[in-house]
């Protein structure tokens, strides 16, 4: 991953970035974090769907969290979403440290963007299904479709604990008409009936959320016998998903 960055030693590990903005945007709480590179080096390019890794030092121990980039590449800043959690996993530890102790103007260390998650090229219809903070995985993809004038090909089903927990809802309401954007809360878990009329033979389905949510979405999709090659999963608990995939081999 780092070889393509050239011979500059600063680009061969984690690079210091400055926090420009840290704003609560939904219950959870969920925060929007905007950062810029401190030195005069290039901002690493990426494609929508990729993520960056943030490193923090907590009590002399290095912790790493992986966060989807929220916007298509703009050459100036990166934006990600942080959710304060139970402090048991790496993402929760990093998010909690930044939310509680890193003020605007402070430094975080960032590795170059990585990951293969992306829109399917030449896809004619896209269904995005998210659970919790999983919606962050889709924001750059949806904006990419917007910039291409293809928002009519997108439908979003966002699952959150409550309406107040639905991050980026205001943005999505502005971008998408009512029939293309649905919010489901814990009082109405995702099921087959929520997907009826939203799947076409050519639809590519993108699902992002916790392991439990991915399983729930898989069960709902299984009722339609939709081609597995057109279903693209992204876990916000990547280690668990990787272990599951290895067990299947």
Residue pairs with C-beta under 8 A, 6 or more apart in sequence:
1 112
1 114
2 11
2 12
2 13
2 112
5 11
5 12
5 44
5 112
8 41
10 39
10 41
11 41
11 112
13 111
14 53
14 55
14 109
14 110
14 111
15 37
15 38
15 39
15 41
15 109
15 110
15 111
16 37
16 38
16 39
16 107
16 108
16 109
16 110
17 35
17 36
17 37
17 38
17 78
17 107
17 108
17 109
17 110
18 35
18 36
18 37
18 38
18 105
18 106
18 107
19 33
19 34
19 35
19 98
19 102
19 103
19 104
19 105
19 106
19 107
19 108
20 34
20 35
20 36
20 77
20 104
21 32
21 33
21 34
21 104
22 31
22 32
22 33
22 34
22 98
22 99
22 102
22 103
22 104
23 31
23 32
24 30
24 31
25 31
25 32
25 81
25 167
25 168
26 160
26 164
26 165
26 166
26 167
26 168
26 169
27 161
27 162
27 164
27 165
28 83
28 84
28 132
28 133
28 161
28 165
28 167
29 83
29 84
29 99
30 81
30 82
30 83
30 84
30 133
30 165
30 167
31 81
31 82
31 83
31 84
31 95
31 98
31 99
32 70
32 79
32 80
32 81
33 67
33 79
33 80
33 81
33 82
33 98
34 77
34 78
34 79
35 77
35 78
35 79
35 80
35 108
35 110
36 43
36 76
36 77
36 78
37 43
37 110
38 107
43 73
43 75
43 76
43 77
43 78
44 112
44 113
45 73
45 113
46 52
46 69
46 73
46 113
47 73
47 118
48 69
48 72
48 118
48 119
48 140
48 141
48 143
48 144
49 68
49 115
49 116
49 117
49 118
49 119
49 137
49 140
49 141
50 68
50 69
50 113
50 114
50 115
50 117
50 118
51 66
51 67
51 68
51 69
51 113
51 114
51 115
52 66
52 67
52 69
52 78
52 80
52 110
52 111
52 112
52 113
52 114
53 64
53 65
53 66
53 67
53 110
53 111
53 114
54 64
54 65
54 67
54 80
54 94
54 98
54 108
54 109
54 110
55 62
55 63
55 64
55 94
55 108
55 109
55 110
55 111
56 62
56 63
56 65
56 93
56 94
56 97
56 98
56 102
56 108
56 109
57 63
58 93
58 97
63 90
63 93
63 94
63 97
64 90
64 94
65 90
65 91
65 93
65 94
65 95
66 90
66 91
66 238
67 80
67 81
67 82
67 91
67 136
68 80
68 81
68 136
68 137
68 139
68 140
69 78
69 79
69 80
69 113
69 140
70 79
70 80
70 81
70 136
70 139
70 140
71 79
71 139
71 140
71 143
72 140
72 143
72 144
72 147
78 110
80 136
81 133
81 136
81 167
82 94
82 95
82 98
82 99
83 91
83 92
83 95
83 132
83 133
84 92
84 95
84 96
84 99
85 91
85 92
85 95
85 96
86 92
87 93
87 96
89 237
91 236
98 108
102 108
117 137
117 232
117 234
118 141
119 126
119 141
119 144
119 145
119 204
120 126
120 204
120 230
120 232
123 153
123 202
123 204
124 153
124 202
125 153
125 155
125 200
125 202
125 203
125 204
126 141
126 145
126 153
126 154
126 155
126 203
126 204
126 206
127 154
127 155
127 156
127 157
127 195
127 198
127 199
127 203
127 204
127 205
127 206
128 138
128 141
128 142
128 154
128 155
128 156
128 157
128 206
128 208
129 157
129 159
129 190
129 205
129 206
129 207
129 208
129 209
129 217
130 137
130 138
130 156
130 157
130 158
130 159
130 207
130 208
130 209
131 159
131 160
131 190
131 208
131 209
131 210
131 213
131 214
131 216
131 217
132 159
132 160
132 161
132 165
132 209
132 210
132 213
132 236
133 167
133 236
134 207
134 208
134 209
134 210
134 213
134 234
134 236
135 158
135 160
135 166
135 167
135 168
135 208
136 167
136 168
136 208
137 206
137 208
137 234
137 236
138 156
138 206
138 208
139 168
139 171
141 206
142 151
142 154
142 156
142 172
142 175
145 151
145 153
145 154
146 175
151 175
151 176
151 180
152 180
154 176
154 180
155 176
155 180
155 181
155 198
156 172
156 176
156 180
156 181
156 182
157 182
157 184
157 190
157 194
157 195
157 198
158 166
158 169
158 172
158 181
158 182
158 183
158 184
159 183
159 184
159 185
159 189
159 190
159 209
159 213
160 166
160 167
160 183
160 184
160 185
161 185
161 186
162 185
162 186
163 169
163 183
163 185
166 183
169 183
172 181
173 181
175 181
182 194
184 190
184 194
188 194
189 216
190 216
190 217
190 220
191 220
192 220
192 223
192 224
194 220
195 220
195 221
195 224
199 205
199 224
199 226
203 226
203 230
204 230
204 231
204 232
205 221
205 226
205 230
205 231
205 232
206 232
206 234
207 213
207 214
207 217
207 218
207 221
207 231
207 232
207 233
207 234
208 233
208 234
208 235
208 236
209 217
209 235
209 236
210 235
210 236
210 237
211 235
211 237
211 240
211 241
211 244
214 233
214 235
214 241
218 231
218 233
221 231
233 241
235 241
